[in-house]
Amino acid sequence: METGQGTQHEGGASRAGMTGLSFADRTETWLDNAERLCAARGSRLTDLRRQVLGLVLDAGRPVGAYDLLDGLRTDKKSAAPPTVYRALDFLLEQGLIHKIERLSAFVGCTHALDGTRACGDHPHAAQFLICTGCGQVTELDDHGILHALVDATRTIGFTVRHSTVEAEGLCAACRDAA
């Protein structure tokens, strides 16, 4: 798993670097934003939750819980699966990550972390394009898909609280290579 561990980044030591894990500068910015979002919601992004989120964000691809555990163990030798799963549950509840059910893996919600939208401010909705060629996952931010689903379910009296659409196919690079 690629996490940027042990790498020096411009700008000096990061907060995560003080705990033994270091992350890319962009990831550090997202982690700081996540900390502010959690505080605004009355929650706390603990050092452990911050490390797990940093590992998810730095992976650059969907990452499974046991890959996260391996990355966490570079700093916390005694880390166990329940530790990672509790952190993931918190991050999911806060709308900071998404679970790709098809892959049983997690990706960061960079829309929430960039401040472009907060996933907790509307029915939690995500749309993912999963390339079956290279494994790349792209998150869409298409409000039309959510509105179509909400409108369709409203006619039968159903209220959408969470929606994840996962579409499999080929990305442009894999399609062109085929």
Residue pairs with C-beta under 8 A, 6 or more apart in sequence:
1 55
1 59
1 63
1 67
1 70
1 71
2 58
2 59
2 60
3 21
3 23
3 54
3 55
3 58
3 59
3 71
4 22
4 23
4 24
4 27
4 58
5 21
5 22
5 71
5 74
6 22
7 22
8 22
9 22
9 23
9 24
9 25
9 28
10 25
11 25
13 22
14 22
14 23
14 28
15 28
15 31
15 50
16 22
16 23
16 28
16 31
16 50
16 51
16 54
19 47
19 51
19 75
20 74
20 75
20 76
21 51
21 54
21 55
21 71
21 74
21 75
23 31
23 54
23 57
23 58
24 58
27 54
27 57
27 58
28 54
30 53
30 57
30 108
30 110
30 113
30 114
31 45
31 50
31 53
31 54
31 57
33 113
33 114
33 115
34 45
34 50
34 53
34 94
34 96
34 113
35 45
35 50
37 94
37 96
37 112
37 113
37 118
38 44
38 45
38 94
39 45
41 94
41 120
43 90
43 94
45 53
48 72
48 76
48 83
48 87
49 87
49 90
49 91
51 72
51 75
51 76
52 68
52 72
52 84
52 87
52 88
52 91
53 87
53 91
53 96
53 97
53 108
55 63
55 68
55 71
55 72
56 63
56 68
56 91
56 97
56 106
56 107
56 108
57 108
57 110
57 113
59 67
61 107
61 135
61 136
61 137
62 100
62 103
62 105
62 106
62 107
62 135
62 137
63 105
63 106
63 107
64 103
64 104
64 105
64 106
65 81
65 84
65 85
65 88
65 106
66 81
68 84
68 88
68 106
69 79
69 80
69 81
69 83
69 84
72 79
72 83
72 84
73 79
76 83
88 97
88 99
88 106
91 97
91 106
92 98
92 99
94 120
95 109
95 112
95 118
95 119
95 120
95 124
96 108
96 109
96 112
96 113
96 119
97 106
97 107
97 108
97 109
98 106
98 107
98 108
98 109
98 126
98 128
98 139
98 164
99 105
99 106
99 164
100 106
100 107
100 128
100 130
100 137
100 166
101 164
101 166
102 130
102 166
102 168
103 130
103 137
107 128
107 137
107 139
109 119
109 126
109 139
110 139
111 117
111 119
111 139
111 141
112 118
112 119
112 120
116 141
117 141
119 125
119 126
122 146
123 146
123 150
123 160
123 161
123 162
123 163
124 161
124 162
124 163
125 145
125 146
125 149
125 160
125 162
125 163
125 164
126 139
126 163
126 164
126 165
127 139
127 140
127 141
127 142
127 145
127 164
127 165
127 166
127 167
128 137
128 138
128 139
128 140
128 164
128 165
128 166
128 167
129 137
129 138
129 140
129 167
129 169
129 171
130 136
130 137
130 166
130 167
130 168
130 169
131 137
131 138
131 168
131 169
131 170
131 171
131 174
132 168
132 169
132 170
132 174
133 170
133 171
133 173
133 174
133 175
133 177
133 178
134 171
134 173
134 174
136 171
138 171
145 165
146 160
146 163
149 160
149 163
150 160
153 159
153 160
170 178
